[in-house]
Amino acid sequence: MSKSSFDIQALTLGDVPAAARLSADAFETDRQTEMKGSGKEPYDLNKHWLESLPSLLRNPRIVILKVVDEASGDEASGDVMGYCIWGFRGFQPEEMPVVEGRSHPPADASPAKPKDKQESSADPEPKPEPEPETDPIKRLEARTSADMQAWMAEAMPEGTRCIFVVGLSVSPKYQGRGVGSALLRWGTRFCDDNGVFAWVQSSEPAWRMYGKSGFQVIRALDMDLDEYAPMPPPNEGPGAKWGHYVFRYMKYLPKKR
Ligand SMILES: CC(C)(COP(=O)(O)OP(=O)(O)OC[C@H]1O[C@@H](n2cnc3c(N)ncnc32)[C@H](O)[C@@H]1OP(=O)(O)O)[C@@H](O)C(=O)NCCC(=O)NCCS
């Protein structure tokens, strides 16, 4: 299949089980995911996406794109080869791009939820100090999530219009054929057409691919996985280490048309 022939469509609710499985397979060799899977309550990526994708599909400011293997005639498996979740910031639902297969805006888009009472700044009740976290994986998640919050506050202040990659996975069976870059090209074209930037928090293995799609590293978070690991990597011999894992925040700036 030539790189330019991918047909990009909207992921649907019926694709969710295949997409969740695909992500779990794609991240199987991701060092951070492997390490998180070695804990007492192993991180289950398949379950995570099975639970998250349906609500993401209903979110009016999310577009989930897929590439299906529909190569030629009998050889086409109909498999979802890869999918990408794009988030939109500062766009009204009616300004969202139209994608084949996605209702516009999603028919069951629920209105923004009212602010949780506990989040209200007017709430006078003092909150108890949180207990120090003892689960090392939860400490890792708290560290990465705090860093993400800091990045978002800096990169997307009030009033910013931009798009961002919430998730990108290509099935190991179909990697290296241009599926990932085709899914990114959809977003970078949108950026060029609308004069907005895109950003991603890249996984360690994917940052070179984002670089090839025009994204540049702006900030990095270097995590020593062994500081957070519940155990050394199994089946890798004595003294084996998980090693460092670098999250890179990368930006694509629109090209002037
Ligand atoms: C990263 C990923 C999405 C790439 O998808 P893909 O369809 O295999 O990528 P493409 O075939 O479009 O590759 C585009 C270019 O990036 C390069 N590339 C892809 N993965 C790469 C890697 N891990 N390291 C270095 N280069 C890579 C390709 O060689 C290709 O280069 P070329 O244009 O010079 O030929 C896929 O490998 C994947 O799902 N990985 C696991 C999940 C993950 O980390 N997702 C990213 C979350 S932020």
The ligand as a MOL file (V3000), in Angstrom:
LIG
                    3D

  0  0  0     0  0            999 V3000
M  V30 BEGIN CTAB
M  V30 COUNTS 48 50 0 0 0
M  V30 BEGIN ATOM
M  V30 1 C 5.0500 5.4520 17.0940 0
M  V30 2 C 4.0660 4.8000 16.1270 0
M  V30 3 C 2.7070 5.4700 16.2830 0
M  V30 4 C 4.5880 4.9980 14.6960 0
M  V30 5 O 3.6240 4.5360 13.7680 0
M  V30 6 P 4.0510 3.9510 12.3330 0
M  V30 7 O 2.8320 3.8120 11.5150 0
M  V30 8 O 4.8850 2.7500 12.5240 0
M  V30 9 O 4.9670 5.1540 11.8050 0
M  V30 10 P 5.2770 5.5070 10.2880 0
M  V30 11 O 5.3820 4.2460 9.4890 0
M  V30 12 O 4.3030 6.5350 9.8210 0
M  V30 13 O 6.7080 6.1740 10.4300 0
M  V30 14 C 6.9790 7.5130 10.0690 0
M  V30 15 C 8.4620 7.7470 10.1230 0
M  V30 16 O 8.9100 7.6650 11.4790 0
M  V30 17 C 9.8880 6.6590 11.6130 0
M  V30 18 N 9.6540 5.9460 12.8580 0
M  V30 19 C 8.5220 5.3140 13.2490 0
M  V30 20 N 8.6920 4.7850 14.4740 0
M  V30 21 C 9.9500 5.0920 14.8490 0
M  V30 22 C 10.7380 4.8140 16.0020 0
M  V30 23 N 10.2480 4.1350 17.0300 0
M  V30 24 N 12.0040 5.2980 16.0640 0
M  V30 25 C 12.5230 6.0110 15.0360 0
M  V30 26 N 11.8400 6.2950 13.9010 0
M  V30 27 C 10.5730 5.8430 13.8220 0
M  V30 28 C 9.6880 5.7390 10.4160 0
M  V30 29 O 10.8880 5.0760 10.0730 0
M  V30 30 C 9.2500 6.6990 9.3440 0
M  V30 31 O 10.3830 7.3510 8.8020 0
M  V30 32 P 10.5010 7.6630 7.2200 0
M  V30 33 O 9.3530 8.6000 6.9180 0
M  V30 34 O 11.8260 8.3070 7.1060 0
M  V30 35 O 10.3490 6.3530 6.5360 0
M  V30 36 C 3.9440 3.2700 16.3870 0
M  V30 37 O 5.2210 2.7110 16.3060 0
M  V30 38 C 3.3190 2.9210 17.7210 0
M  V30 39 O 2.1070 2.7610 17.8240 0
M  V30 40 N 4.1720 2.7950 18.7590 0
M  V30 41 C 3.7430 2.4030 20.0920 0
M  V30 42 C 2.8150 3.3760 20.7410 0
M  V30 43 C 3.4010 4.7680 20.8980 0
M  V30 44 O 4.4810 4.9820 21.4170 0
M  V30 45 N 2.5980 5.7630 20.4700 0
M  V30 46 C 2.9170 7.1710 20.5660 0
M  V30 47 C 2.2400 7.7240 21.7590 0
M  V30 48 S 2.7150 9.4150 22.0840 0
M  V30 END ATOM
M  V30 BEGIN BOND
M  V30 1 1 1 2
M  V30 2 1 2 3
M  V30 3 1 2 4
M  V30 4 1 2 36
M  V30 5 1 4 5
M  V30 6 1 5 6
M  V30 7 2 6 7
M  V30 8 1 6 8
M  V30 9 1 6 9
M  V30 10 1 9 10
M  V30 11 2 10 11
M  V30 12 1 10 12
M  V30 13 1 10 13
M  V30 14 1 13 14
M  V30 15 1 14 15
M  V30 16 1 15 16
M  V30 17 1 15 30
M  V30 18 1 16 17
M  V30 19 1 17 18
M  V30 20 1 17 28
M  V30 21 1 18 19
M  V30 22 1 18 27
M  V30 23 2 19 20
M  V30 24 1 20 21
M  V30 25 1 21 22
M  V30 26 2 21 27
M  V30 27 1 22 23
M  V30 28 2 22 24
M  V30 29 1 24 25
M  V30 30 2 25 26
M  V30 31 1 26 27
M  V30 32 1 28 29
M  V30 33 1 28 30
M  V30 34 1 30 31
M  V30 35 1 31 32
M  V30 36 2 32 33
M  V30 37 1 32 34
M  V30 38 1 32 35
M  V30 39 1 36 37
M  V30 40 1 36 38
M  V30 41 2 38 39
M  V30 42 1 38 40
M  V30 43 1 40 41
M  V30 44 1 41 42
M  V30 45 1 42 43
M  V30 46 2 43 44
M  V30 47 1 43 45
M  V30 48 1 45 46
M  V30 49 1 46 47
M  V30 50 1 47 48
M  V30 END BOND
M  V30 END CTAB
M  END
